[in-house]
Amino acid sequence: MKLTAICLGRPERLPGKSYKTGIGKMPVNAPMMIDTLGLVGDAVCNARHHGGPDQAILLEGSLTMDWWAERLGRPVPPGMFGENLVIDGLDNRDVAAGDRFLIGEVVLEAASPRVPCNTLAARMGDPGFARLYAQAARPGIYCRVVRGGVLEAGQAVALQPYAGERVGMAELLSGLARDLSAEDRRRHLSAPLGVRFRALVEAPKR
């Protein structure tokens, strides 16, 4: 696998929205510094729901992006979903919480699946896209930065599987929409989840 795109966002207002967002990301053709809060210079406009150490980086696999392009019948260029990194040869469905991505000196750890929201739907120009994204069971991957450094497109990427019990990103996302069994709840909470997502798992279902 290799890193094929590094994408940064700038604050903007999407059509029909009153707030600014950094979801509209574009590839950059230069080495980029990454620290515990993500790519230096990337816009995070809503710190309540986005950013922070456990959602420092959003990444997508190229195989998943190719699937979306076929599903939607149109190109899905790097940054379209608001992701920071695109990894060639990666299928999001193969990633579990705690898996690590080794990119040169940088180490990222998968912390939670991306939960689709109205901002993503607005970005895609489709009010029903958040539901479609959840049903697709191929969520983007939020990562914490275990070790920062400099990233550059074209670098090799190694995937280091989590040594503990595996809980996939798709399983974690789908678990939010149903009552988990006691065993599944234990498994999900035993994973090294980000604090925001852990709170969603722990919250009682309505």
Summary of the structure (lengths in Angstrom):
residues: 206
radius of gyration: 16.0
end to end distance: 41.0
largest distance: 47.5
contacts: 660
relative contact order: 0.21
helix: 27%
strand: 28%
